[in-house]
Amino acid sequence: MIVRTKKKPSYKLISTYKTELMGVAAISVLIGHAGTAIMADTGAILLVPKMATLICTLMYMFFFLSGFGCFYSLNKSNDIHKFYNNRIKKVLLPYLVISSIAYAIKYFILEFSFRKFIEAEFFISFWMKNEGAWYIAVVVVLYVVYPVLYNIQKSTKGKKTIVVALLIILCSTVMMGYINEPWKYNVNYSYVGHFGGPLMGTFCFIVGSWIAEESLDKNEYSYLLVVVMALIWPLSKMIPTIRYSSSISLIASVFLGMSGVFILPFGFQRMPQGVKEKSLTFLRKIGGATLELYLTNIYVNDLLRQLNVRFPNDQYRIKYSICFTGLGVLLAIILIKGKKRIKRLYAK
């Protein structure tokens, strides 16, 4: 279905392909995690983790589409209790089930620490040490406060307030690049390395909510905005290294990833019909399993690293990368099929 106004496509196009876009974001995460697990310092193989990191910028579409979906959900029902119930069923309960199994294996079998289990399960380990399912840790907070954000957005000065909030987030991210000291609870991360992702994820979430409101009125695409978002990343690579480089690089990467939400639907529309049907069907299946794919991917990788799994003749860890990615996908398929069977049993 092609959603158009008389002149240009409207933001409603994003709603039309929302599930497929979630599928693209999920695939980008799998590629990103697999590619960055590869160890290389010279030769052509060095390009793999770099390309994977670039592709993984599309994961910020998750935050945009989450904000987009939250606006539609709350705007449709105007019922906060229903909104929270849906978030609990769709995100929190699946997370608790999958994470409980993973963390039980890690903290009750591989090592025994009830304290670490609680810290990991309830996101304390992420906010303190940057460990665990960071996307879930951030988006759960955003879900909790979203009704407040929604009311601000719908107020008479809503757009001005949103613009100010977005500018504050950008400025805060830039300023963190000025801090040279590592994050005190995990010296492997800088302050922008620890807080930059959550801040820019929040940025994308708010933008997604804003664009969702625009899509209801079928407001037209701003081609200039999309082009600027896509060009910020290559332009940022031309800037000499300065103290704020890490912040600028993060912001540019996020804008590049978020631009996929606006650009990809054009590609979907222009596919040959036969390819389009198969491709979009595949992406819809992936998009409907994003949470399971994301969680099984990170937890399988974490457990295999905990077990120090190594393969012979695997100096670049390519076999390892394929192994944990494949196992994660297999477990996600098993979980999804199990969930469908449970639903059928309850339906009877």
C-alpha positions as a Markdown table, in Angstrom:
| # | Residue | x | y | z |
|---|---|---|---|---|
| 1 | Met | 0.0 | 0.0 | 0.0 |
| 2 | Ile | 1.4 | 3.4 | -1.0 |
| 3 | Val | 0.5 | 6.2 | 1.3 |
| 4 | Arg | 0.8 | 9.6 | -0.5 |
| 5 | Thr | -0.5 | 13.1 | -0.4 |
| 6 | Lys | -0.8 | 15.0 | -3.6 |
| 7 | Lys | 2.8 | 16.1 | -3.6 |
| 8 | Lys | 5.0 | 14.0 | -1.3 |
| 9 | Pro | 4.7 | 10.9 | 0.8 |
| 10 | Ser | 3.4 | 11.5 | 4.4 |
| 11 | Tyr | 4.8 | 10.4 | 7.7 |
| 12 | Lys | 2.0 | 7.8 | 7.7 |
| 13 | Leu | 4.3 | 5.7 | 5.5 |
| 14 | Ile | 6.3 | 4.9 | 8.7 |
| 15 | Ser | 3.2 | 3.5 | 10.3 |
| 16 | Thr | 2.5 | 1.4 | 7.2 |
| 17 | Tyr | 5.9 | -0.3 | 7.4 |
| 18 | Lys | 6.5 | -0.2 | 11.2 |
| 19 | Thr | 6.8 | -3.9 | 11.7 |
| 20 | Glu | 9.1 | -4.3 | 8.7 |
| 21 | Leu | 11.3 | -1.5 | 10.0 |
| 22 | Met | 11.5 | -3.3 | 13.4 |
| 23 | Gly | 12.7 | -6.3 | 11.4 |
| 24 | Val | 15.5 | -4.3 | 9.8 |
| 25 | Ala | 16.6 | -2.9 | 13.2 |
| 26 | Ala | 16.7 | -6.4 | 14.7 |
| 27 | Ile | 18.8 | -7.7 | 11.8 |
| 28 | Ser | 21.2 | -4.7 | 12.2 |
| 29 | Val | 21.6 | -5.7 | 15.9 |
| 30 | Leu | 22.5 | -9.3 | 15.0 |
| 31 | Ile | 25.0 | -8.1 | 12.4 |
| 32 | Gly | 26.4 | -5.5 | 14.7 |
| 33 | His | 27.0 | -7.9 | 17.6 |
| 34 | Ala | 28.3 | -10.6 | 15.4 |
| 35 | Gly | 30.7 | -8.3 | 13.5 |
| 36 | Thr | 32.1 | -6.5 | 16.6 |
| 37 | Ala | 32.8 | -9.9 | 18.2 |
| 38 | Ile | 35.4 | -10.5 | 15.5 |
| 39 | Met | 38.9 | -9.7 | 16.6 |
| 40 | Ala | 41.2 | -8.2 | 14.0 |
| 41 | Asp | 43.8 | -5.4 | 13.9 |
| 42 | Thr | 45.1 | -5.7 | 10.3 |
| 43 | Gly | 44.1 | -6.7 | 6.8 |
| 44 | Ala | 40.7 | -6.8 | 5.1 |
| 45 | Ile | 39.1 | -8.6 | 8.1 |
| 46 | Leu | 39.5 | -5.3 | 10.0 |
| 47 | Leu | 36.7 | -3.9 | 7.9 |
| 48 | Val | 34.2 | -6.4 | 9.2 |
| 49 | Pro | 33.8 | -5.0 | 12.7 |
| 50 | Lys | 33.9 | -1.4 | 11.3 |
| 51 | Met | 31.1 | -2.2 | 8.8 |
| 52 | Ala | 29.1 | -4.1 | 11.5 |
| 53 | Thr | 29.3 | -1.1 | 13.8 |
| 54 | Leu | 28.0 | 1.2 | 11.0 |
| 55 | Ile | 25.1 | -1.2 | 10.2 |
| 56 | Cys | 24.3 | -1.4 | 13.9 |
| 57 | Thr | 23.5 | 2.3 | 14.0 |
| 58 | Leu | 20.1 | 1.2 | 12.6 |
| 59 | Met | 19.3 | -0.2 | 16.0 |
| 60 | Tyr | 18.4 | 3.3 | 17.1 |
| 61 | Met | 15.3 | 2.8 | 14.9 |
| 62 | Phe | 14.1 | 0.7 | 17.9 |
| 63 | Phe | 13.9 | 3.7 | 20.1 |
| 64 | Phe | 12.2 | 5.9 | 17.3 |
| 65 | Leu | 9.6 | 3.2 | 16.6 |
| 66 | Ser | 9.0 | 2.6 | 20.3 |
| 67 | Gly | 8.2 | 6.3 | 20.7 |
| 68 | Phe | 6.1 | 6.2 | 17.5 |
| 69 | Gly | 4.2 | 3.1 | 18.8 |
| 70 | Cys | 3.6 | 4.6 | 22.2 |
| 71 | Phe | 2.0 | 7.7 | 20.8 |
| 72 | Tyr | -0.4 | 5.6 | 18.7 |
| 73 | Ser | -1.2 | 3.4 | 21.6 |
| 74 | Leu | -2.0 | 6.1 | 24.1 |
| 75 | Asn | -3.6 | 8.4 | 21.6 |
| 76 | Lys | -6.0 | 5.6 | 20.5 |
| 77 | Ser | -7.2 | 4.5 | 23.9 |
| 78 | Asn | -6.4 | 7.5 | 26.1 |
| 79 | Asp | -6.2 | 4.9 | 28.9 |
| 80 | Ile | -3.0 | 4.9 | 30.9 |
| 81 | His | -3.8 | 1.6 | 32.6 |
| 82 | Lys | -4.3 | -0.1 | 29.2 |
| 83 | Phe | -1.1 | 1.5 | 28.0 |
| 84 | Tyr | 0.9 | 0.1 | 30.9 |
| 85 | Asn | -0.8 | -3.3 | 30.6 |
| 86 | Asn | 0.2 | -3.5 | 27.0 |
| 87 | Arg | 3.8 | -2.6 | 27.7 |
| 88 | Ile | 4.0 | -5.1 | 30.5 |
| 89 | Lys | 2.6 | -7.9 | 28.3 |
| 90 | Lys | 4.7 | -7.1 | 25.2 |
| 91 | Val | 8.0 | -6.1 | 26.8 |
| 92 | Leu | 8.4 | -6.6 | 30.5 |
| 93 | Leu | 7.0 | -10.1 | 31.0 |
| 94 | Pro | 8.9 | -11.6 | 28.0 |
| 95 | Tyr | 12.1 | -9.9 | 29.3 |
| 96 | Leu | 11.6 | -11.2 | 32.8 |
| 97 | Val | 11.1 | -14.8 | 31.6 |
| 98 | Ile | 14.1 | -14.8 | 29.2 |
| 99 | Ser | 16.5 | -12.9 | 31.5 |
| 100 | Ser | 15.5 | -14.9 | 34.5 |
| 101 | Ile | 16.6 | -18.1 | 32.8 |
| 102 | Ala | 19.9 | -16.5 | 31.5 |
| 103 | Tyr | 20.8 | -14.9 | 34.8 |
| 104 | Ala | 19.9 | -18.0 | 36.7 |
| 105 | Ile | 22.4 | -20.0 | 34.6 |
| 106 | Lys | 25.0 | -17.3 | 35.0 |
| 107 | Tyr | 24.6 | -16.5 | 38.7 |
| 108 | Phe | 23.3 | -19.8 | 40.2 |
| 109 | Ile | 25.3 | -22.3 | 38.1 |
| 110 | Leu | 28.4 | -20.7 | 36.6 |
| 111 | Glu | 28.9 | -18.6 | 39.7 |
| 112 | Phe | 26.8 | -18.1 | 42.8 |
| 113 | Ser | 25.7 | -14.6 | 43.6 |
| 114 | Phe | 22.1 | -13.8 | 44.5 |
| 115 | Arg | 23.0 | -10.1 | 44.7 |
| 116 | Lys | 24.4 | -10.0 | 41.2 |
| 117 | Phe | 21.3 | -11.9 | 39.9 |
| 118 | Ile | 19.0 | -9.1 | 41.4 |
| 119 | Glu | 21.3 | -6.4 | 40.1 |
| 120 | Ala | 21.2 | -7.8 | 36.6 |
| 121 | Glu | 17.5 | -8.7 | 36.5 |
| 122 | Phe | 16.4 | -5.3 | 37.6 |
| 123 | Phe | 18.8 | -3.2 | 35.5 |
| 124 | Ile | 21.0 | -2.1 | 38.4 |
| 125 | Ser | 24.1 | -3.6 | 36.7 |
| 126 | Phe | 23.4 | -1.6 | 33.6 |
| 127 | Trp | 23.0 | 1.8 | 35.2 |
| 128 | Met | 26.0 | 1.1 | 37.4 |
| 129 | Lys | 28.4 | -1.0 | 35.3 |
| 130 | Asn | 27.0 | -0.9 | 31.7 |
| 131 | Glu | 26.2 | -4.6 | 31.7 |
| 132 | Gly | 23.1 | -6.4 | 30.5 |
| 133 | Ala | 20.2 | -5.5 | 28.2 |
| 134 | Trp | 20.7 | -1.8 | 27.9 |
| 135 | Tyr | 17.9 | -1.2 | 25.4 |
| 136 | Ile | 15.3 | -2.7 | 27.7 |
| 137 | Ala | 16.8 | -0.9 | 30.7 |
| 138 | Val | 16.3 | 2.5 | 29.0 |
| 139 | Val | 13.0 | 1.8 | 27.2 |
| 140 | Val | 11.3 | 0.6 | 30.4 |
| 141 | Val | 12.1 | 4.0 | 32.0 |
| 142 | Leu | 10.7 | 5.7 | 28.9 |
| 143 | Tyr | 7.5 | 3.7 | 29.1 |
| 144 | Val | 7.0 | 4.6 | 32.7 |
| 145 | Val | 7.3 | 8.4 | 32.1 |
| 146 | Tyr | 5.7 | 8.4 | 28.6 |
| 147 | Pro | 2.2 | 9.5 | 29.7 |
| 148 | Val | 3.8 | 12.6 | 31.1 |
| 149 | Leu | 5.7 | 13.1 | 27.8 |
| 150 | Tyr | 2.5 | 12.5 | 25.9 |
| 151 | Asn | 0.6 | 15.2 | 27.9 |
| 152 | Ile | 3.5 | 17.7 | 27.4 |
| 153 | Gln | 3.5 | 16.9 | 23.6 |
| 154 | Lys | -0.3 | 17.5 | 23.4 |
| 155 | Ser | -0.2 | 20.7 | 25.3 |
| 156 | Thr | -0.4 | 24.2 | 23.7 |
| 157 | Lys | 3.3 | 24.7 | 24.0 |
| 158 | Gly | 4.2 | 21.1 | 23.4 |
| 159 | Lys | 6.3 | 21.4 | 20.3 |
| 160 | Lys | 8.4 | 24.2 | 21.8 |
| 161 | Thr | 8.9 | 22.1 | 25.0 |
| 162 | Ile | 9.9 | 19.1 | 22.9 |
| 163 | Val | 12.5 | 21.1 | 20.9 |
| 164 | Val | 14.0 | 22.5 | 24.1 |
| 165 | Ala | 14.2 | 18.9 | 25.6 |
| 166 | Leu | 15.8 | 17.6 | 22.4 |
| 167 | Leu | 18.4 | 20.4 | 22.4 |
| 168 | Ile | 19.2 | 19.8 | 26.1 |
| 169 | Ile | 19.8 | 16.1 | 25.3 |
| 170 | Leu | 22.1 | 16.9 | 22.5 |
| 171 | Cys | 24.0 | 19.5 | 24.5 |
| 172 | Ser | 24.3 | 17.1 | 27.5 |
| 173 | Thr | 25.7 | 14.4 | 25.1 |
| 174 | Val | 28.2 | 16.8 | 23.7 |
| 175 | Met | 29.4 | 18.0 | 27.1 |
| 176 | Met | 30.0 | 14.5 | 28.3 |
| 177 | Gly | 32.6 | 14.2 | 25.6 |
| 178 | Tyr | 34.6 | 16.8 | 27.5 |
| 179 | Ile | 35.0 | 14.5 | 30.5 |
| 180 | Asn | 38.3 | 12.6 | 30.1 |
| 181 | Glu | 37.9 | 10.3 | 33.2 |
| 182 | Pro | 36.4 | 6.9 | 32.7 |
| 183 | Trp | 33.1 | 6.0 | 34.2 |
| 184 | Lys | 34.0 | 5.3 | 37.9 |
| 185 | Tyr | 32.1 | 2.0 | 38.1 |
| 186 | Asn | 33.4 | 0.5 | 34.9 |
| 187 | Val | 36.7 | 2.0 | 33.7 |
| 188 | Asn | 36.2 | 0.3 | 30.2 |
| 189 | Tyr | 33.6 | 3.0 | 29.5 |
| 190 | Ser | 33.8 | 6.8 | 29.3 |
| 191 | Tyr | 31.0 | 8.9 | 30.6 |
| 192 | Val | 29.7 | 9.4 | 27.0 |
| 193 | Gly | 30.2 | 5.7 | 26.4 |
| 194 | His | 28.0 | 4.9 | 29.4 |
| 195 | Phe | 25.3 | 7.6 | 29.3 |
| 196 | Gly | 25.5 | 8.6 | 25.6 |
| 197 | Gly | 23.5 | 5.6 | 24.3 |
| 198 | Pro | 20.6 | 6.1 | 26.8 |
| 199 | Leu | 20.5 | 9.8 | 26.2 |
| 200 | Met | 20.5 | 9.5 | 22.4 |
| 201 | Gly | 18.0 | 6.6 | 22.6 |
| 202 | Thr | 15.7 | 9.0 | 24.6 |
| 203 | Phe | 16.3 | 11.6 | 21.8 |
| 204 | Cys | 15.1 | 9.1 | 19.2 |
| 205 | Phe | 12.2 | 8.0 | 21.3 |
| 206 | Ile | 10.9 | 11.6 | 21.7 |
| 207 | Val | 11.4 | 12.3 | 18.0 |
| 208 | Gly | 9.5 | 9.1 | 17.2 |
| 209 | Ser | 6.5 | 10.2 | 19.3 |
| 210 | Trp | 6.6 | 13.6 | 17.7 |
| 211 | Ile | 6.6 | 12.2 | 14.2 |
| 212 | Ala | 3.7 | 9.9 | 15.1 |
| 213 | Glu | 1.6 | 12.9 | 15.8 |
| 214 | Glu | 2.6 | 14.4 | 12.5 |
| 215 | Ser | 1.7 | 11.2 | 10.7 |
| 216 | Leu | -1.9 | 11.4 | 12.0 |
| 217 | Asp | -2.3 | 14.6 | 10.0 |
| 218 | Lys | -0.6 | 13.0 | 7.1 |
| 219 | Asn | 2.0 | 15.8 | 7.1 |
| 220 | Glu | 4.5 | 15.5 | 4.3 |
| 221 | Tyr | 8.0 | 14.2 | 4.5 |
| 222 | Ser | 10.7 | 16.9 | 4.9 |
| 223 | Tyr | 13.3 | 15.6 | 2.3 |
| 224 | Leu | 15.8 | 18.3 | 3.5 |
| 225 | Leu | 15.6 | 16.9 | 7.1 |
| 226 | Val | 16.1 | 13.3 | 5.9 |
| 227 | Val | 19.1 | 14.3 | 3.7 |
| 228 | Val | 20.7 | 16.3 | 6.6 |
| 229 | Met | 20.3 | 13.4 | 9.0 |
| 230 | Ala | 21.9 | 11.0 | 6.5 |
| 231 | Leu | 24.8 | 13.4 | 5.7 |
| 232 | Ile | 25.8 | 14.3 | 9.3 |
| 233 | Trp | 27.7 | 11.0 | 9.7 |
| 234 | Pro | 30.0 | 11.4 | 6.7 |
| 235 | Leu | 30.5 | 15.1 | 7.4 |
| 236 | Ser | 31.5 | 14.2 | 11.0 |
| 237 | Lys | 34.4 | 12.1 | 9.7 |
| 238 | Met | 35.9 | 15.2 | 8.2 |
| 239 | Ile | 36.2 | 17.0 | 11.5 |
| 240 | Pro | 39.7 | 16.9 | 13.1 |
| 241 | Thr | 39.9 | 14.9 | 16.3 |
| 242 | Ile | 39.0 | 17.1 | 19.3 |
| 243 | Arg | 38.0 | 16.6 | 22.9 |
| 244 | Tyr | 34.3 | 16.3 | 21.9 |
| 245 | Ser | 34.9 | 13.8 | 19.0 |
| 246 | Ser | 33.4 | 10.8 | 20.8 |
| 247 | Ser | 30.2 | 12.8 | 21.4 |
| 248 | Ile | 30.0 | 14.1 | 17.9 |
| 249 | Ser | 30.6 | 10.6 | 16.5 |
| 250 | Leu | 27.8 | 9.2 | 18.6 |
| 251 | Ile | 25.3 | 11.9 | 17.6 |
| 252 | Ala | 26.2 | 11.5 | 13.9 |
| 253 | Ser | 25.9 | 7.7 | 14.1 |
| 254 | Val | 22.5 | 8.0 | 15.8 |
| 255 | Phe | 21.2 | 10.4 | 13.1 |
| 256 | Leu | 22.5 | 8.1 | 10.4 |
| 257 | Gly | 20.7 | 5.2 | 12.0 |
| 258 | Met | 17.5 | 7.1 | 12.6 |
| 259 | Ser | 17.4 | 8.2 | 9.0 |
| 260 | Gly | 16.7 | 4.6 | 8.0 |
| 261 | Val | 13.2 | 5.0 | 9.4 |
| 262 | Phe | 12.5 | 7.6 | 6.7 |
| 263 | Ile | 14.6 | 6.2 | 3.8 |
| 264 | Leu | 13.8 | 2.5 | 3.9 |
| 265 | Pro | 10.1 | 2.8 | 3.2 |
| 266 | Phe | 10.9 | 4.3 | -0.2 |
| 267 | Gly | 13.0 | 1.2 | -0.9 |
| 268 | Phe | 10.1 | -1.1 | 0.2 |
| 269 | Gln | 7.7 | 0.7 | -2.2 |
| 270 | Arg | 10.0 | 0.5 | -5.2 |
| 271 | Met | 10.9 | -3.2 | -4.9 |
| 272 | Pro | 9.7 | -5.5 | -7.8 |
| 273 | Gln | 6.4 | -7.0 | -6.7 |
| 274 | Gly | 7.7 | -10.6 | -6.3 |
| 275 | Val | 10.7 | -9.6 | -4.3 |
| 276 | Lys | 8.7 | -7.1 | -2.3 |
| 277 | Glu | 6.2 | -9.7 | -1.1 |
| 278 | Lys | 8.8 | -12.2 | 0.0 |
| 279 | Ser | 11.1 | -9.6 | 1.5 |
| 280 | Leu | 8.4 | -7.8 | 3.5 |
| 281 | Thr | 7.0 | -11.1 | 4.7 |
| 282 | Phe | 10.4 | -12.1 | 6.0 |
| 283 | Leu | 10.9 | -8.7 | 7.7 |
| 284 | Arg | 7.5 | -8.9 | 9.3 |
| 285 | Lys | 8.4 | -12.2 | 10.9 |
| 286 | Ile | 11.7 | -10.8 | 12.1 |
| 287 | Gly | 9.9 | -7.6 | 13.3 |
| 288 | Gly | 7.4 | -9.6 | 15.3 |
| 289 | Ala | 10.3 | -11.4 | 17.2 |
| 290 | Thr | 12.6 | -8.5 | 17.8 |
| 291 | Leu | 12.6 | -8.8 | 21.6 |
| 292 | Glu | 13.3 | -12.5 | 21.6 |
| 293 | Leu | 16.0 | -12.1 | 19.0 |
| 294 | Tyr | 17.7 | -9.3 | 20.8 |
| 295 | Leu | 17.6 | -10.9 | 24.3 |
| 296 | Thr | 18.7 | -14.4 | 23.2 |
| 297 | Asn | 21.5 | -12.9 | 21.1 |
| 298 | Ile | 23.1 | -10.9 | 24.0 |
| 299 | Tyr | 22.5 | -13.6 | 26.6 |
| 300 | Val | 24.0 | -16.5 | 24.6 |
| 301 | Asn | 27.0 | -14.3 | 23.8 |
| 302 | Asp | 27.4 | -13.4 | 27.5 |
| 303 | Leu | 27.1 | -17.0 | 28.7 |
| 304 | Leu | 29.6 | -18.3 | 26.0 |
| 305 | Arg | 32.1 | -15.7 | 27.0 |
| 306 | Gln | 31.6 | -16.6 | 30.7 |
| 307 | Leu | 32.4 | -20.2 | 29.7 |
| 308 | Asn | 35.4 | -19.0 | 27.7 |
| 309 | Val | 34.2 | -20.9 | 24.6 |
| 310 | Arg | 36.9 | -21.1 | 21.9 |
| 311 | Phe | 37.1 | -22.9 | 18.6 |
| 312 | Pro | 40.2 | -24.3 | 16.9 |
| 313 | Asn | 41.7 | -22.3 | 14.1 |
| 314 | Asp | 39.6 | -19.3 | 15.0 |
| 315 | Gln | 42.1 | -16.5 | 15.6 |
| 316 | Tyr | 39.6 | -13.9 | 14.4 |
| 317 | Arg | 36.7 | -15.4 | 16.3 |
| 318 | Ile | 34.6 | -15.7 | 13.2 |
| 319 | Lys | 33.4 | -19.2 | 14.2 |
| 320 | Tyr | 32.5 | -18.0 | 17.6 |
| 321 | Ser | 30.6 | -15.1 | 16.1 |
| 322 | Ile | 28.6 | -17.4 | 13.9 |
| 323 | Cys | 28.0 | -19.8 | 16.8 |
| 324 | Phe | 26.5 | -17.4 | 19.3 |
| 325 | Thr | 24.4 | -15.6 | 16.6 |
| 326 | Gly | 23.1 | -18.9 | 15.3 |
| 327 | Leu | 22.3 | -20.3 | 18.8 |
| 328 | Gly | 20.5 | -17.0 | 19.7 |
| 329 | Val | 18.3 | -17.2 | 16.6 |
| 330 | Leu | 17.6 | -20.9 | 17.2 |
| 331 | Leu | 16.6 | -20.2 | 20.9 |
| 332 | Ala | 14.4 | -17.2 | 19.7 |
| 333 | Ile | 12.6 | -19.5 | 17.3 |
| 334 | Ile | 12.0 | -22.1 | 20.0 |
| 335 | Leu | 10.7 | -19.4 | 22.4 |
| 336 | Ile | 8.3 | -17.9 | 19.9 |
| 337 | Lys | 6.9 | -21.4 | 18.9 |
| 338 | Gly | 6.5 | -22.2 | 22.6 |
| 339 | Lys | 4.7 | -18.9 | 23.2 |
| 340 | Lys | 2.3 | -19.6 | 20.4 |
| 341 | Arg | 1.5 | -23.1 | 21.7 |
| 342 | Ile | 0.8 | -21.7 | 25.2 |
| 343 | Lys | -1.6 | -19.1 | 23.6 |
| 344 | Arg | -3.4 | -21.9 | 21.7 |
| 345 | Leu | -3.8 | -23.9 | 24.9 |
| 346 | Tyr | -5.2 | -20.9 | 26.8 |
| 347 | Ala | -7.5 | -20.2 | 23.8 |
| 348 | Lys | -9.0 | -23.7 | 24.1 |
